Amino acid sequence: MTKPSIAVINVVTPEGPKDYVALTSPDVAFSAGLIPEAILGVLKRPLDPDEAIAPDNFIGNSVFSKFLQHVIAKYGPEDPDLQAEAVRIGKGSVVLVDQRTPTPEGPVPPEDIVGVFEIEDAKVGPGGYFASPKHQLLTKNGFFRLDAWLEDCLQRELTALATAPKPERGAG
């Protein structure tokens, strides 16, 4: 799969226009819809031309954060890199470090620790994942980044949600 596209999508809401930061393209958002799980957050104010999204102008979306952690917990035990590390250590825990961190081999700031997998008998056990409450979607080093395998899982799950048949209004 291709690298995810982070886009700012202006949406007119009953409260007025909002700039949502989404893990999708505007084309997909306007054709298939903008699902809450694809919204990373909202900007506090519109961006100036050529201005980057900064942590002080961004409010994260808890729905996306929970979805991200769900995907990691579901697919993490199958991640080849995590499996290799589990075999290497045998027993203990593996910290899932955000790929954006500037110090992956040194001290990792709390906002760059995504979560921890418990290792038993050289395997990542299902249900053995603990999300870090301090992980931040956006820091001064940019948006979160997963390894390629988990990123692909996240994109597949988002695509499946966005393209799932929508229930008819008034049905049921």
ABEGO torsion letter per residue (X at the ends): XBBBBBBBBBBBBAAEBBBBBBBBBAAAAAAAEBBAAABAEBBABBBBBGBBBBAAABBBBAAAAAAAAAAAAAAAAABAAAAAAAAAAGBEBBBBBBAABABAABBBBAAABAEBBBBBGGBBBBGABBBBAABBABBAAEBBBBBAAAAAAAAAAAAAAAABBBBBBGBX
